[in-house]
């Protein structure tokens, strides 16, 4: 259920956010040593996530843009 404008701007429903989050994490695996501890921890938590908020997905996209 879309409760906020960002929900629809994230690119899809909950399942598509989860799938995108997992894919981004896989793409970033080889760059984790270059990341801050906070980024490393976040990527580790999101790699096998069962839930991904719009805010989390946006942060993953920012990290991806920084390292790829």
N, C-alpha and C positions, 0 to 999 in steps of 0.2 A: 504494500500500500504506500503510495507516494505521499509522504507527509511534509516534504520540503523540496524546494526547487532543485537542490543539488542531487537528490535521489534520481531524478530523471536525467540530469546532466551527466551522471556517472557512466552512462553507456549501457544500462540494462537493469535487469532484475537481480535478486540476491544470488541466484545460481551463476549468472554471468559475471558478477563481481568476484565471486569465489574462484571461478575458473581463471579469470584474468589475473587475480592476485597470485595464484599458484604458478601460472605461466611466467609472470614477471620475476617471481622468486627463483625459478629455474634459470631464467636468463641471467640473473645476477650472481649465481653461485660462484663463478670464477673471480668476482670482484670484491668478495666480502673482506679480504685482508686490507683493502684500501679504504674501507668504510669505518666510520666512527663506531664505538661500542654500542651506542644507542641504535644506529642503523643496523648493525649486525644482529643485535637482539631482536629487533623488529622483524627483519627478514626471516630469522630463525623461527619466530612465533607464527609468521604468516605462511610459511612453506607448506604446511599441511592443515591450513585453517579450515574450520567448519562454518565460519561466519566471517564476513568482511563488510565493514561499514563503508559508506561513501567516503568518509574522511580518511580511513585507512587506505582505500584504493587510490585516492588522490596523492597521499604521501608515497605510496609505492611507485606511482607514476613519476613523481618528482625525483625519487631516488634513481629510478631507471634512466631518466633524462640526464641525470648527473654523471652516471657511470657508463652509459652506452652511447 
